[in-house]
Amino acid sequence: MANASSSASGAQALFVDRSGESPKPLPLWPALVIPREAIEAEIARLGALPRPADGRRCAWIVHPAADPASPGLAPGIRVSLEVLLSGESTAPVRHSSTRLGFCIAGDGEAIVGSRRIRFERHDVWNIPAMVPWAQRNDGRQVQAVLGYSNAPLLEKMNVHLVEQGAEVEAALEVAQPRAGAPATAVPAEGAPPTPASLAAGLPPGAFPLDEAGAYLMPYETLIDPVAVESRPLHFPWRSVKLHLDELQALGDRYRGRRLYLLYNPATGRTNGTTASFFATMCVRPPRIVDRPHRHAAAAINYYFAGSGRSTVEGRIYEWKAGDLMLSAPGWAVHNHASHGETVYELTVQDSPLHIAMESLLWQEDMKGPIAVLGAGRGFTTNREPTGA
């Protein structure tokens, strides 16, 4: 039974009695494979459309279980398919969501704040929040990009801000992008020295309340937190592959996954490519089978070489090069296996967000313990992080 409490606006809050209620099982989303053929057909459909006013031919790839008010391929991850024909460009835009770009066809250029990023097929780049950006296709082929955004989460919170128009265009022009040049912060002349509290690892003005670890922080620091510069970064596939292929030498006895995180230092201990997502590039030698495991973060894989299968909550899904897959819905038991050829894949997962929220539950071995990664001891493999 629910009781109502009214406010001056006339809206009513409800008291929902949950006394003695037992928790309900998690309504896990089923895994989902979007085959290469369907993606190619959508690229062709988008390419045949008249050019929109803002230049953005775009289709969201939405899971049938998604909330219509915040659609995504996973609850907190939106994947968009975006197409530009040769010679076309998009209007500048900026938004409070963060984004990853991943080129699956053609090539081109992303103008992100004060950086121009030349990208080719299978390159990855990030777009920080509220940084104006645009994209263009100066090549001869159709350009197709998968965009990964945390917009569904912000829409659920009713705070996703998206801006276009003259003001955003002016902001991008002021940035004066230079080819290959990263954005850099220039300290103000006469900037004050670093406070002693910050040098000690504490925000400015924070002081202890007791000996157990509770602190107080003044309002002035609350509204001016320590800033961490978020830069647009580029991860060229040609360079990443050179390092990734070295992991094939680990052999069948290796107890882990052969991958590298496309790491953004601005994310610090949350191990991200953006503040919400990590992107990893993985290589699977032929006939490699992972151990079943699960994690609270959702994972979306794009396979761009090879073929294999995934077993998710007991159901087997076959996949091949060019397929996109919600391969690991949050907390679903899963594992992956390659068939007779080498597999390359991009995985986007919302682990950094969960680490920040202290909710990254992870079970590396279904017979082993559940850990909260980032809040306590995690897991190990039979190899050191240095590769030794």
Sequence and secondary structure as in RCSB ss.txt:
>XXXX:A:sequence
MANASSSASGAQALFVDRSGESPKPLPLWPALVIPREAIEAEIARLGALPRPADGRRCAWIVHPAADPASPGLAP
GIRVSLEVLLSGESTAPVRHSSTRLGFCIAGDGEAIVGSRRIRFERHDVWNIPAMVPWAQRNDGRQVQAVLGYSN
APLLEKMNVHLVEQGAEVEAALEVAQPRAGAPATAVPAEGAPPTPASLAAGLPPGAFPLDEAGAYLMPYETLIDP
VAVESRPLHFPWRSVKLHLDELQALGDRYRGRRLYLLYNPATGRTNGTTASFFATMCVRPPRIVDRPHRHAAAAI
NYYFAGSGRSTVEGRIYEWKAGDLMLSAPGWAVHNHASHGETVYELTVQDSPLHIAMESLLWQEDMKGPIAVLGA
GRGFTTNREPTGA
>XXXX:A:secstr
 EEEEE TTS EEEEE  TT           EEE HHHHHHHHHHHHTS   TT  EEEEE  TTS TTS  SBT
TBEEEEEEE TT B   EEESS EEEEEEES EEEEETTEEEEE TT EEEE TT  EEEE  SSS EEEEEEE 
HHHHHHTT   EEESHHHHHHHHHH  EET        TT     HHHHTTS TT EESSTTS EE  HHHHTS 
        EE HHHHHHHHGGGGGG TT  S  EEE   GGGGGG  SSSS EEEEEEE TT B   BEESS EE
EEEEE EEEEEETTEEEEEETT EEEEE TT  EEEEE SS EEEEEEE HHHHHHHT  EEESSTTS  EEBTT
B     SS TT  
